[in-house]
Amino acid sequence: MKRLCRAANLPEAHILRGLLEQAGIETRVFNEHAQGGVGQLPVQESWPELWVDEQDLVRAAALLDAFQRSAPATGTRTCAACAEDSPSNFQICWNCGAPL
């Protein structure tokens, strides 16, 4: 396996892992529990790391690059069931749980 990247924090690492695994790329997160060592380890050494098989490295890097370049979702959508506004990237209404 080869290190693909370091994530800023553990939630980001698992979001990126999910993105890669949806594309069929087996991914491992290392340093999941290293945050407790901050102060005794250099900060960068405690950041979570994503590792992939060597044959998937180029494809995984391209997926991460495309993900990081994508524009964040903006705006809102109105729920047909309760008329409440939800952020445009939501799939279900935050208020009533109906599909958007």
C-alpha positions as a printed Julia matrix, in Angstrom:
100×3 Matrix{Float64}:
   0.0    0.0     0.0
   1.02   3.6    -0.62
   0.1    6.76    1.23
  -2.3    8.84   -0.84
  -2.66  11.88    1.43
  -2.97  13.25    4.93
  -6.35  14.54    6.08
  -6.78  17.57    8.31
  -8.87  15.57   10.79
 -10.53  12.2    11.29
 -14.0   13.11    9.94
 -12.4   14.41    6.73
 -10.38  11.2     6.41
 -13.52   9.07    6.62
 -15.4   11.26    4.15
 -12.56  10.85    1.65
 -12.39   7.12    2.39
 -16.11   6.81    1.63
 -15.66   8.68   -1.65
 -12.86   6.34   -2.73
 -14.63   3.18   -1.62
 -17.74   4.19   -3.61
 -15.44   4.16   -6.63
 -14.28   0.64   -5.75
 -10.91   1.65   -4.29
 -10.02  -0.14   -1.06
  -8.77   2.49    1.37
  -7.28   2.32    4.84
  -7.08   5.12    7.37
  -3.94   5.15    9.49
  -3.26   7.29   12.59
  -6.92   7.18   13.62
  -5.99   7.28   17.29
  -2.82   9.35   17.08
  -4.5   12.64   18.05
  -3.88  11.75   21.68
  -0.15  11.95   21.01
  -0.2   15.62   19.99
   2.35  17.4    22.12
   4.6   14.37   22.23
   4.55  13.85   18.45
   4.96  16.47   15.74
   1.48  17.68   14.72
   1.79  16.45   11.12
   2.71  12.96   12.34
  -0.62  12.65   14.14
  -2.81  13.58   11.16
  -4.92  10.74    9.72
  -3.5    9.27    6.51
  -5.28   7.57    3.62
  -3.49   4.6     2.1
  -4.47   2.71   -1.07
  -3.06  -0.17   -3.09
  -0.31   0.92   -5.45
  -2.3    0.02   -8.59
  -5.12   2.37   -7.46
  -2.9    5.31   -6.53
  -3.24   7.32   -9.76
  -7.02   6.85  -10.01
  -7.49   7.67   -6.31
  -5.43  10.84   -6.63
  -7.52  11.93   -9.63
 -10.75  11.33   -7.7
  -9.54  13.34   -4.72
  -8.38  16.17   -6.96
 -11.77  16.3    -8.71
 -13.56  16.24   -5.33
 -11.46  19.07   -3.94
 -11.99  21.19   -7.07
 -15.79  20.77   -7.05
 -17.74  23.83   -6.03
 -19.65  23.62   -2.75
 -23.41  23.38   -3.02
 -25.2   26.66   -2.39
 -28.82  27.71   -2.15
 -31.87  25.94   -0.79
 -34.68  23.64   -1.88
 -38.24  23.85   -0.64
 -39.83  20.68    0.7
 -43.08  19.75   -1.09
 -44.45  18.13    2.08
 -43.92  20.88    4.68
 -42.76  23.91    2.63
 -39.6   24.24    4.76
 -36.32  25.25    3.1
 -33.36  22.85    3.26
 -29.82  23.3     1.91
 -29.56  22.25   -1.74
 -27.16  19.39   -0.96
 -29.68  17.69    1.39
 -31.49  14.63    0.03
 -34.23  14.67    2.69
 -35.99  17.52    4.43
 -34.36  18.44    7.74
 -37.76  19.3     9.2
 -40.09  16.42    8.25
 -37.81  13.79    6.7
 -39.57  13.73    3.33
 -37.46  13.13    0.2
 -36.54  16.36   -1.59
